[in-house]
Amino acid sequence: MTGVLAKFRALQGREKRLIFYLLIVAAVGAWKFIPRPWKPSSTTQTQHYTIFATATKPQTDDIAITIEQLYVAYSNQFSALPGFTRDHPKLKMKLYKDRAEMRRVNPGLGWAEAFYRKPYCQAYYSAAEINSYHWMAHEAVHQLNTEVAHIDPVKWLEEGLAEYFSTSRFTRGRLAVGQIDPNTYPVWWIGNMATSSNLAADIENGSVIPLRKIISGNGGPSMRRQFNLYYLHWWTLTHFIFETPKYRDGAFALARDGGGVDAFERHIGPIEQVQTEWHAHVRSLKADLAAPAKRPRLTNEATLPSPVDKP
């Protein structure tokens, strides 16, 4: 330490000022991005999870039931994967009482409404929304992929799987995977996608990104400018593959092998051929969700946080 101080004293004034400025920048960066201290008010144990929470007990219990049903639904789909581990330590969750607390404790989140950073799935109880758990469920799937199934899919399938489960409807005490809940992200943005009945026209007008670009992760529009559109593609493509009988068996193999272009064409089929069927599936979803009984019932759209297209 003495040697360091001696070297600092030997520096010129300009060099000392530069180091001082760099220290200020580092301190500001740390203040902006380093998590703040947080102390849970309760700890809830379930069969597969330990939930540390500042949410109320009824809210925590609600999330506990939901997360266990998600675990069951996920296991039903993927327990045959070669890396799936049934005997694992309990998964960990931090459940904040509201959005403001989560963002205060975790500054620099940007648009994120929940996140997974091993070993914690971190979310808040979305009391302002009809569906209070969909942000949490999305990140919980990332946790299941990493810590239970031990798969590492490419971007579109990693996010698509998370959306496939988190957009599903909770009914009769279980998660009905594939039955779409319109009060979830990104379902409420589907009107921006596939705006005509013609695939070529939709690619031309930008409401459809060619699937080869989606699957490869190369050559598409700016993610920053078309954030919601990418999530819509990842979700609808995953939903199409897992919910179409002729592709269902291939979907499992696709998840096992990571979801890249080669795996997709080996287990599902030629991308451009599948693209035509997927476009029809998207149009069918749009028509179904446009029916009065399926329209999203948002409590107050201005209060509901969600990613938006960036300018």
Backbone torsions as a table, in degrees:
resi	resn	phi	psi	omega
1	MET	NA	-40.8	178.3
2	THR	-61.3	-39.7	178.9
3	GLY	-64.2	-38.3	178.7
4	VAL	-64.1	-43.1	179.3
5	LEU	-63.9	-38.5	179.4
6	ALA	-64.2	-41.9	178.8
7	LYS	-65.2	-38.2	179.2
8	PHE	-64.2	-41.1	-180.0
9	ARG	-64.7	-28.5	-178.5
10	ALA	-77.5	-13.5	-179.1
11	LEU	-70.6	155.0	175.1
12	GLN	-73.8	162.3	-179.0
13	GLY	-56.9	-41.1	-179.0
14	ARG	-64.4	-40.5	-179.9
15	GLU	-67.3	-38.6	177.5
16	LYS	-63.8	-41.3	178.9
17	ARG	-63.5	-40.6	179.5
18	LEU	-61.5	-44.7	178.2
19	ILE	-62.9	-40.2	179.4
20	PHE	-61.7	-44.7	179.1
21	TYR	-63.3	-40.0	179.1
22	LEU	-64.3	-37.3	177.8
23	LEU	-65.4	-38.0	177.9
24	ILE	-63.8	-45.2	179.0
25	VAL	-60.4	-43.3	179.5
26	ALA	-63.0	-40.0	179.8
27	ALA	-65.5	-41.8	177.9
28	VAL	-63.2	-44.1	178.4
29	GLY	-60.8	-41.6	179.0
30	ALA	-64.0	-42.2	179.3
31	TRP	-63.0	-34.5	-176.2
32	LYS	-79.2	-32.1	-170.0
33	PHE	-117.6	-22.4	-177.7
34	ILE	-75.7	131.4	-179.6
35	PRO	-58.5	145.1	177.7
36	ARG	-86.2	160.0	176.3
37	PRO	-60.0	145.2	-179.7
38	TRP	-148.0	134.2	-180.0
39	LYS	-124.3	116.2	178.8
40	PRO	-66.7	149.5	177.3
41	SER	-93.7	-11.9	178.2
42	SER	-153.3	158.6	174.9
43	THR	-131.2	123.9	-178.4
44	THR	-115.2	130.2	178.4
45	GLN	-104.0	130.0	171.4
46	THR	-118.9	-174.6	-178.1
47	GLN	-60.2	-39.3	-174.2
48	HIS	-119.0	-3.4	-172.1
49	TYR	-134.0	151.6	163.4
50	THR	-115.7	119.7	-176.2
51	ILE	-110.6	115.9	174.0
52	PHE	-94.5	126.1	-168.7
53	ALA	-140.8	150.2	163.2
54	THR	-115.0	-2.5	172.9
55	ALA	-66.6	163.3	179.0
56	THR	-66.2	164.0	179.5
57	LYS	-61.9	-46.4	177.5
58	PRO	-59.2	-38.8	178.5
59	GLN	-66.0	-44.0	179.4
60	THR	-63.9	-41.4	177.9
61	ASP	-62.9	-38.9	177.8
62	ASP	-60.4	-46.6	179.1
63	ILE	-66.6	-37.5	179.7
64	ALA	-61.3	-43.7	177.7
65	ILE	-63.7	-44.5	-177.5
66	THR	-64.1	-44.9	-175.7
67	ILE	-67.0	-33.5	176.8
68	GLU	-70.3	-36.2	176.0
69	GLN	-67.6	-35.8	174.7
70	LEU	-63.2	-42.0	178.8
71	TYR	-59.6	-44.2	179.6
72	VAL	-62.7	-47.2	-178.4
73	ALA	-62.6	-43.0	179.4
74	TYR	-64.3	-44.5	179.8
75	SER	-62.1	-39.0	178.4
76	ASN	-60.3	-32.3	-179.7
77	GLN	-81.4	-39.6	-163.4
78	PHE	-125.6	8.6	-176.7
79	SER	-64.7	-19.0	179.1
80	ALA	-84.5	-3.1	176.7
81	LEU	-61.5	142.9	-174.9
82	PRO	-61.2	-28.7	-178.4
83	GLY	-95.2	1.7	-176.8
84	PHE	-65.7	129.0	-177.0
85	THR	-113.2	114.8	178.6
86	ARG	-80.4	-35.4	-177.9
87	ASP	-99.5	93.2	-177.1
88	HIS	-135.8	158.4	174.7
89	PRO	-59.9	155.7	178.5
90	LYS	-59.9	138.3	176.8
91	LEU	-74.3	150.8	-173.1
92	LYS	-113.1	140.0	178.5
93	MET	-134.8	140.5	168.4
94	LYS	-109.3	119.7	-177.8
95	LEU	-114.2	110.3	-178.1
96	TYR	-86.2	155.8	-176.2
97	LYS	-69.8	-28.1	178.6
98	ASP	-162.4	175.3	-177.5
99	ARG	-62.6	-40.4	-177.2
100	ALA	-61.7	-41.8	-179.8
101	GLU	-66.3	-44.8	-179.3
102	MET	-59.5	-40.7	-177.5
103	ARG	-76.8	-26.7	174.9
104	ARG	-70.3	-42.9	-178.7
105	VAL	-72.8	-32.0	-177.2
106	ASN	-121.9	77.6	-177.9
107	PRO	-68.4	160.2	177.0
108	GLY	76.7	24.7	-178.9
109	LEU	-78.0	-14.6	-175.9
110	GLY	65.8	-131.1	-176.7
111	TRP	-82.3	-13.1	-168.9
112	ALA	-59.5	134.9	177.5
113	GLU	-104.4	-5.7	173.5
114	ALA	-167.0	163.5	177.6
115	PHE	-158.5	157.9	176.0
116	TYR	-117.8	121.6	174.0
117	ARG	-135.2	105.9	-173.2
118	LYS	-45.6	130.2	11.0
119	PRO	-101.3	16.6	-173.7
120	TYR	-113.2	134.0	160.7
121	CYS	-87.8	124.7	-175.0
122	GLN	-120.5	129.0	-176.0
123	ALA	-155.0	167.6	173.8
124	TYR	-119.0	160.2	177.6
125	TYR	-80.1	117.3	-173.8
126	SER	-85.9	71.3	-175.3
127	ALA	-64.9	-22.2	-178.3
128	ALA	-79.3	-7.4	-175.9
129	GLU	-112.1	152.0	176.3
130	ILE	-63.2	-44.1	173.9
131	ASN	-96.1	108.5	-172.0
132	SER	-88.2	-3.5	-169.7
133	TYR	-122.7	-2.8	-168.7
134	HIS	-66.6	-32.3	176.4
135	TRP	-64.8	-44.3	179.7
136	MET	-61.7	-45.4	-176.3
137	ALA	-61.4	-38.2	178.8
138	HIS	-58.0	-50.7	-177.6
139	GLU	-70.8	-30.3	178.6
140	ALA	-64.8	-31.1	176.4
141	VAL	-67.7	-40.7	174.7
142	HIS	-57.4	-40.5	178.6
143	GLN	-64.4	-42.6	178.7
144	LEU	-64.5	-41.5	177.1
145	ASN	-56.5	-44.4	-173.1
146	THR	-80.2	-45.4	-168.4
147	GLU	-100.7	-14.6	-178.3
148	VAL	-117.0	-54.5	-178.7
149	ALA	-82.5	-23.4	-178.8
150	HIS	55.2	51.0	173.5
151	ILE	-115.6	156.3	-178.2
152	ASP	-136.3	71.3	-176.1
153	PRO	-67.8	160.0	172.7
154	VAL	-66.9	167.9	-168.6
155	LYS	-51.2	-50.0	-173.1
156	TRP	-62.9	-38.0	-177.1
157	LEU	-81.5	-35.0	175.6
158	GLU	-58.0	-50.0	179.9
159	GLU	-73.5	-36.7	-179.7
160	GLY	-62.5	-41.5	176.7
161	LEU	-63.1	-42.5	179.0
162	ALA	-60.5	-41.5	179.1
163	GLU	-73.2	-34.5	179.7
164	TYR	-57.3	-43.1	178.7
165	PHE	-79.6	-42.8	-173.0
166	SER	-73.6	-19.4	175.8
167	THR	-90.8	0.8	-177.9
168	SER	-80.6	153.9	-174.9
169	ARG	-85.7	136.8	174.7
170	PHE	-92.5	114.9	-175.0
171	THR	-144.4	140.2	179.1
172	ARG	53.2	39.6	175.1
173	GLY	77.5	11.2	178.4
174	ARG	-142.7	162.9	177.3
175	LEU	-88.6	114.0	-179.3
176	ALA	-87.8	87.8	-172.9
177	VAL	-63.1	130.0	179.8
178	GLY	95.9	-20.5	174.0
179	GLN	-84.5	112.3	-165.3
180	ILE	-77.7	132.2	171.9
181	ASP	-95.6	114.9	-176.7
182	PRO	-68.4	-13.2	-179.7
183	ASN	-93.2	43.3	-179.9
184	THR	-138.0	154.7	173.5
185	TYR	-85.6	139.1	3.1
186	PRO	-98.0	18.4	-174.1
187	VAL	-55.2	-39.3	-174.7
188	TRP	-69.4	-4.9	176.3
189	TRP	-102.8	5.3	-170.8
190	ILE	-64.2	-19.6	176.9
191	GLY	-61.8	-19.8	179.8
192	ASN	-82.1	-5.3	-171.4
193	MET	-111.8	145.7	175.7
194	ALA	47.5	63.2	-170.8
195	THR	-77.5	-7.6	174.3
196	SER	-130.1	173.7	179.6
197	SER	-86.5	-0.9	-175.8
198	ASN	-108.7	120.2	-176.4
199	LEU	-60.6	-47.0	-178.9
200	ALA	-60.8	-40.6	179.3
201	ALA	-65.5	-36.9	-179.9
202	ASP	-70.1	-35.9	174.5
203	ILE	-65.5	-40.3	-179.6
204	GLU	-66.1	-41.2	-177.4
205	ASN	-85.0	-1.9	174.4
206	GLY	86.0	4.1	179.1
207	SER	-85.8	-5.5	172.3
208	VAL	-133.2	132.6	173.3
209	ILE	-98.2	129.9	179.4
210	PRO	-51.3	135.5	-173.8
211	LEU	-62.7	-29.4	178.1
212	ARG	-61.4	-36.5	177.4
213	LYS	-71.1	-36.3	177.8
214	ILE	-65.4	-47.5	-174.6
215	ILE	-72.4	-39.5	-179.9
216	SER	-77.4	-24.9	-176.0
217	GLY	77.8	15.5	-176.9
218	ASN	-127.9	139.5	168.8
219	GLY	89.1	-0.2	179.9
220	GLY	-82.3	178.8	177.4
221	PRO	-68.2	171.7	-179.3
222	SER	-58.9	126.2	176.4
223	MET	-61.7	-36.8	-178.8
224	ARG	-62.4	-38.2	-177.2
225	ARG	-86.3	-23.5	-174.1
226	GLN	-126.6	43.3	-175.1
227	PHE	-57.1	-53.3	-177.5
228	ASN	-63.0	-37.8	-178.4
229	LEU	-63.3	-40.5	177.2
230	TYR	-62.4	-46.1	-179.7
231	TYR	-62.6	-36.3	176.5
232	LEU	-62.4	-42.1	178.5
233	HIS	-65.4	-46.0	-178.5
234	TRP	-61.7	-43.5	-179.5
235	TRP	-66.7	-52.6	-173.9
236	THR	-66.0	-34.3	178.9
237	LEU	-67.8	-42.4	177.4
238	THR	-64.5	-44.5	178.1
239	HIS	-59.8	-44.0	-179.6
240	PHE	-59.8	-46.6	-176.4
241	ILE	-67.6	-43.2	-176.3
242	PHE	-78.9	-22.2	-176.8
243	GLU	-102.9	-2.0	177.8
244	THR	-98.7	117.1	-172.6
245	PRO	-50.8	-41.0	-174.5
246	LYS	-72.9	-14.3	-179.7
247	TYR	-108.3	-6.1	-170.8
248	ARG	-61.1	-44.7	179.2
249	ASP	-64.8	-39.4	178.1
250	GLY	-66.3	-28.1	-179.8
251	ALA	-62.9	-40.4	178.2
252	PHE	-62.2	-47.5	179.4
253	ALA	-63.7	-35.3	178.2
254	LEU	-62.7	-44.9	177.7
255	ALA	-63.3	-40.3	179.1
256	ARG	-61.3	-38.9	-174.1
257	ASP	-97.7	6.8	167.8
258	GLY	100.1	-16.2	171.9
259	GLY	84.1	9.6	178.1
260	GLY	-71.9	178.1	-176.2
261	VAL	-57.3	-48.6	-178.3
262	ASP	-62.2	-44.8	179.9
263	ALA	-64.5	-39.0	-179.4
264	PHE	-62.0	-48.7	-176.4
265	GLU	-73.1	-24.2	177.2
266	ARG	-75.3	-41.1	-173.0
267	HIS	-100.0	-25.0	-177.2
268	ILE	-110.1	-53.2	178.4
269	GLY	148.3	178.7	178.2
270	PRO	-57.4	130.9	-171.5
271	ILE	-59.0	-45.8	-176.7
272	GLU	-66.0	-30.7	176.3
273	GLN	-71.1	-45.4	179.2
274	VAL	-64.2	-33.8	-177.8
275	GLN	-57.2	-40.1	179.6
276	THR	-63.4	-44.2	179.4
277	GLU	-67.6	-41.1	179.0
278	TRP	-62.3	-40.8	178.6
279	HIS	-60.0	-42.3	177.2
280	ALA	-63.7	-36.8	177.9
281	HIS	-63.8	-43.2	178.8
282	VAL	-62.0	-44.3	179.1
283	ARG	-62.0	-37.0	178.1
284	SER	-67.4	-41.7	176.8
285	LEU	-60.2	-43.8	-179.4
286	LYS	-60.9	-44.1	-179.9
287	ALA	-63.9	-41.9	-179.6
288	ASP	-65.4	-44.1	-178.2
289	LEU	-71.8	-20.5	178.8
290	ALA	-77.8	-14.6	178.5
291	ALA	-61.6	141.5	-174.9
292	PRO	-50.0	-39.5	-177.7
293	ALA	-71.1	-17.2	-175.8
294	LYS	-104.0	-5.1	-177.4
295	ARG	-65.5	142.2	179.4
296	PRO	-57.4	139.4	177.2
297	ARG	-109.6	80.9	-176.9
298	LEU	-82.9	138.8	-177.9
299	THR	-70.1	-47.5	179.3
300	ASN	-159.4	99.2	-170.2
301	GLU	-55.5	-32.4	-177.9
302	ALA	-67.1	-22.9	-176.8
303	THR	-97.1	-4.6	-174.6
304	LEU	-93.2	110.3	-178.3
305	PRO	-73.4	134.7	174.7
306	SER	-160.1	152.8	176.5
307	PRO	-61.0	148.7	177.7
308	VAL	-129.9	160.6	175.3
309	ASP	-60.2	129.1	-178.2
310	LYS	-82.9	144.5	178.7
311	PRO	-72.1	NA	NA
